[in-house]
């Protein structure tokens, strides 16, 4: 049980003690905040070998049946950059019908495995080896795939006409989109695969979607000229 101060001197002494205690608590809290804001954790620098994940050093890319013959014919053009440039190990598993890639002791770059997997995947989707090699040489290239039904549900003859509008006579429309947007496009039935940089893929996808939705090719060509002019100015 605490006794209340009776005189003025005792009251002022108790008040000064409380004020002094409060100031000490505020000073302590400010010091803690300053120490926490100024001290940052220091971590040692890691080299490439320490960044490797032993449990994630393997990729398996299934190959469609219609790409077996091109894979056999172009195997050395696929094998050489993966082994000599990326320093990876690669093989084609006849039982699982898939290309298997894994890291080796000579692998230096931690991104090499993913680059090789994207390279093989692009070839499996139907791109030429020379076009797919850009995924290994450049860092800002990507693959994007979508279906015509993702844009607009179509069936039967309507779906065939949409594919025909995208391809054009003798493939002229597809080539025009590729040249204007600096992309590579593969039409596989109702699936569309685009290889290029992020902005170029966006431009190519917009043109293809407009054709799917029924825009006349002449209108799409006009927009492609504008896109091509802007791309030329940026370069």
N, C-alpha and C positions, 0 to 999 in steps of 0.2 A: 504494500500500500504506500503510495507516494503522498508526501505532504505538500500542500499548495504554498507558494511563497506568500509571506504575510506582509513584509515591508517592501518599500519601493526599491531598495538596494538589492534585495534578494530577487525580486522580479526581473530587474535589469540584468543581473548576473545569469539567471537561467535563460533569459532571452538571448544574450550574447553567446552562451554555450551552444544553444540550438543553431544560431546563425553560423557559428564557426564549424559545427559539425556538417551543416548543409553545404557550406562552401568546400569543405574537404571532400565530400561525396561527389560534388560537381566536378572538381578538379581531377579526381580519380577516374571518373567516367570519360572526361575529355582526353586524358592520357591514353586510356584503353582504345578509344576511337582513333587517335592519331597513330598509335602503334599498329593497329589492324589495317589502316589505309596505306601506310608507308611500307610495311613489310610485305613483299610479294614472294611467293614460293619460287625457289630456284631448282630447276631440273637439269640434269646433265644432258648434253647433246647426244642423240642416238645416231648411229651410222646405219647404212642400208641393211647390213646383215641382221641387226637387232630389230629392225622393223618387219622382218619376214615372219609370217605366221605359218608354223609348221603344219597346223591343222587345216589351213586354207591355201594350199599350194597345188591345187588340182582343179582342172576344168574339163567337162565332158560336153561336147557339142554334137547333138544328133544330126545326121545328114539325111535329107529326104532321098527316096529311091531314085528320083529323076536327076539327082545331082551326083550319083555314083560315077558315071562315065566321065563327066567333066572333072571330078575330083581326081580320078585316076590319070587323066591326061595332063592335068595341071599340078600334079603332086609336087614336083621338084620346085616349081615357082612358089608353092605354098610352104614347102619344107624349109627352103633356104633362108628366108628372112626370119622365120620363127627361131631357128636353131642358131644361125650365124649372127643375126643382129640383136635378137632379144635374149639369146642364150637360154633357151628353154628346151625341153624334151617333148617330142610330139610323135604320135603314132595313130594309125587308123585301126580300131578294134573291129575285126570282122564279125565277131559274135554279137556285139551290141550295135553294130553299124553306126558308130560314133567316133569322132576325132577326140582323142584324149591328150591333154596338155598338162605338164607339171613343171615345177621349178627345179633347178639344179643348183649345184654348188657355185656355178659361174654366173648365176642370175644376179644382177646388180640392182636394177630398177624394180621397185615394188609394184609398179604399174604395168610391168611387162606382161604378166599373166592375163590381166584384163584386156590389154590391147590385143594380144594374140587371140583371145576368145572372141572379141568383137570382129576381128579380121576373118576368122573361120566362119562365124555366124553370117557375116555379110556375104561371103562366098556361097554358103548354103542357101541363102535367100535368093540367089540368082545374080548377084553382081559379078562383074568381071574381076579377075585377080588384080589387074593394074589399078582399078578403081578402089577395091577393098584395101589395097596396100596403103592408101592414104590414111587409114585409121591407125596404122603403125607409125607413120612418119609425122603426122600432125596430131596435136592434142585437142583441137577445138572442133573435131568432127564427130558426128553422132549418127545413130541409126534410129529411124522412126517407122513404125508399121501401124497401119489401121485398115479397116475394112470399109467397103462402100456402104454397107448397111449401118455402119456407125454414123454416117452422115445423113443418109436417108434410106429407109427400108424399101428395097426394090427386089422384085422377083421376075423370073422368066425373061421375056423380051425386054422389059424395062431395064433390067440389070445388064443385059448384053448391050443395049444402046448406050448406057452410061459408060461402060468399058470402052465402047467404040469412040465416044466423044473424048475420053481422056487420051486414047492412043492417037486418034486422027487417021487420016488417009496415009498409009505407009509409015505410020508412026510420027508424022510431022508435028502433031500437037505435043506429043510427049517430048520430042527433041527440042521444040521451041521453049517449053517450060524448063527443060534442063539447061539450055544455053542461057536463058534469061536469069535464072536463079542460081546458076553455078552448082547444081545438084545432080545426082544420078538417081533415076527412078526405075523401079522394076514393077511391072504389072503381072501378078500371079493370080489369075482367075478374078476373084472378088477382093483380093488383098493387094495393098499398095505399100511398097517399101521405098523409103527416101533416105539417101545418104548425103550428108552435107553439114554445114555449120548451122547453129541454132536459128539465126535470122533467115538464112536461105531456105531452111526446111519450112519455116513458118510461111514464107512467100510462096513456095511450091505447094504447100498444103492448101493455102487459100485459093490458088488457081484451080487445083484439082477439085476442091469442094464446090467451087462455083460451077464447074462443068457437070459435076454430079447432080447439082440442084437444077440444072437445065439452062444455064446461061449460054448464049451462043458463043462459039469459038472466037468470032471477030471481037466481041466485047472483052473476052479474056486476053486476046492478043494485045489490045490497047493497054490494058493494065500491065501486061508483061513488059511492054516497051517502057513504061514509066519505071517499073522495077529495075529493068536493065540499065536505064539511064542513071538512076540513083546509085546502083552498084558500081557502075563505071566511074562516077564522080568520087565515090568513097575510096576507090583504088587510085 
